Amino acid sequence: MFIKITRIVFVISSVLIFNFCESSNQVKPLPPKPNADKTSESEPSFPKNVEEYLGKSTLNSIGVATSVEFVKIASQKSDSQNQFLGYPIVAQGKEVSKSQVESFKKILLDNKTYLFATAKKVMFLPKYGVKLGETLILIDAKNSMLSLPLDGNSRIEDFDPAKKQIFQILKQSFPEDTF
């Protein structure tokens, strides 16, 4: 009797082991890769030149501007009364000369000012706002980035090649600040 029970247990366990091994050898489909159905349209595209970055209307607006106003802003938006593009104004900048207005315009319209083919992986935290004629600009001095309007949206770009010139103009408006 003991031998019969042992044989039955052996047969049952063999069948179970065989079935387990057989099922684990089956080829299972791989799960889909994330974003596999998305095309290259989701990849970032960078402007190639100032005209593409700013757009014609902003280019024209900067080109005809005759005045500039600098403000220092808080880097977090709020519902304060005195604000610049949603950021509370902390201080009003000193007036700059007409030649500095023209220099600032030239810098903004120069292709060599920007690094179009790259993007910094940092958070944009503006510290300064600029009203150049009708164009509103946000400047993140810490990361050398600025934001300009394009078709109702803002586009952020690096201005590392022109950092020295932009900081010189900002220094004229905010002499107490260090850049």
Buried (B, 14 or more C-beta within 10 A) or exposed (E): EEEEEEEEEEEEEEEEEEEEEEEEEEEEEEEEEEEEEEEEEEEEEBBEEBEEBBBEEBBBBBEEBEEBBBBBBBBEEEEEEEBBBEBBBBBEBEEBEEEBBEBBBEBBBEEEBBBBEEEBEEEBBBBBBBBBBEBBBBBBBEBBBBBBBBEEEBBBBBBBBBBEBBBBBBEBBBEEBEE
